[in-house]
Amino acid sequence: MALRHAVLAALLDGEYSGYQLAKIFDVSLSNFWYAVPQQLYAELAKLEREGLISGRQVIQRDRPNKRLFTVTDAGLAELATFAATPSKPSSIREDLLVMVQAVDRLDPAPVIAQLEERAVTAAAKVEIFDRMLQRLRGDLDEETFLREGDRIGPYLTCLRGRRFEQENRDWCDQAAALLRARAPLSG
């Protein structure tokens, strides 16, 4: 997947400025795509040149003017082509897993500390995803929303992010507890 497809997908929910899009990437899309604001601004310019999005200037008082972007029909066609292309399975490339792989020959204390820290971070992300899921479904329970909601794509990707972070938390807690329990045995 290229950044272009993630930007086009993010713009399906409305008209956004580059700043707003960066916030969306930081919160809503961070579970499956990471991009820094500079990358987003460059991609927006490129997508606009290619006619996949259109931008309009908004004059503001007391603040710099801004451009708002929306997906064009050509952008929708690009997303349709992308969606019809077989996706490649992702693979894990994680520094912490390398550390755990090598922990039997290392002092486990720093690895345990990182596992515990990662568990706390993952738990915080689970809470963020829970709030996002609630906001997306409004007054509907999950089953009703998934059956009748207007746009379930953002909900499903958020649900995947939540499950990913919950699994990260559970694994980190388990691995840290096991390494802590074994620490007196090593040496």
Buried (B, 14 or more C-beta within 10 A) or exposed (E): EEBBBBBBBBBBEEBBBBEBBBEBBEEBBBBBBEBEBEBBBBBBBBBBEEEBBBBEEEEEEEEEEBBBBBBBEBBEEBBEEBEEEEEEEEEEEEEBEEBBEEBEEEEBEEBBEBBBEBBEBBBEBBEBBEEBBEEBBEEEEBEEBBEEBEEBEBBEBBBEBBEBBBEBBEBBBEBBEEBBEEEEEEE
